Amino acid sequence: MSKKILFLVGDYVEDYEVMVPFQALAMVGYTVEAVCPDKQAGDSIRTAIHDFEGDQTYSEKPGHNFQLNADFDAVNTDDYVGLVVPGGRAPEYIRLNERVLEITREFAQANKPIAAVCHGAQVLTAAGIVDGRKVSAYPACAPEVRL
């Protein structure tokens, strides 16, 4: 049985929402593959660190460069046991990619676990898979999740 998990990411993904789960899942024996539309294994994405500093919304600081280790165009969802969609700003624009939505729907249709962190719910709502499910998200995404 496969022990591979797919991460759907993009530039300005939340730093610790991609780094920590990626490393933790690898530490417990999963093969973790991170992909991004229009990028290949070896390419990097930028991460961001969002913080609450007393303003009406969070601030954004540069994070790390995160290296992708798989090709987006080669994703076959049958190869994976689960999907992770980290938050940050990446979900806002990767959800505009039809293949991202197809991948997400394929995981849902196969009844495989999907972990969407924070703004990651934007991908789930764009894919139309949240109806009838319990979903958590960053409060600013609540209107989308409710709809």
Sequence and secondary structure as in RCSB ss.txt:
>XXXX:A:sequence
MSKKILFLVGDYVEDYEVMVPFQALAMVGYTVEAVCPDKQAGDSIRTAIHDFEGDQTYSEKPGHNFQLNADFDAV
NTDDYVGLVVPGGRAPEYIRLNERVLEITREFAQANKPIAAVCHGAQVLTAAGIVDGRKVSAYPACAPEVRL
>XXXX:A:secstr
   EEEEE  TTEEHHHHHHHHHHHHHTT EEEEE TT  TT EEEEEEEE  SSSS EEEEEEEEE  S GGG 
 GGG SEEEE  BSHHHHHTTSHHHHHHHHHHHHTT  EEE GGGHHHHHHHT  TTS     GGGHHHHH 
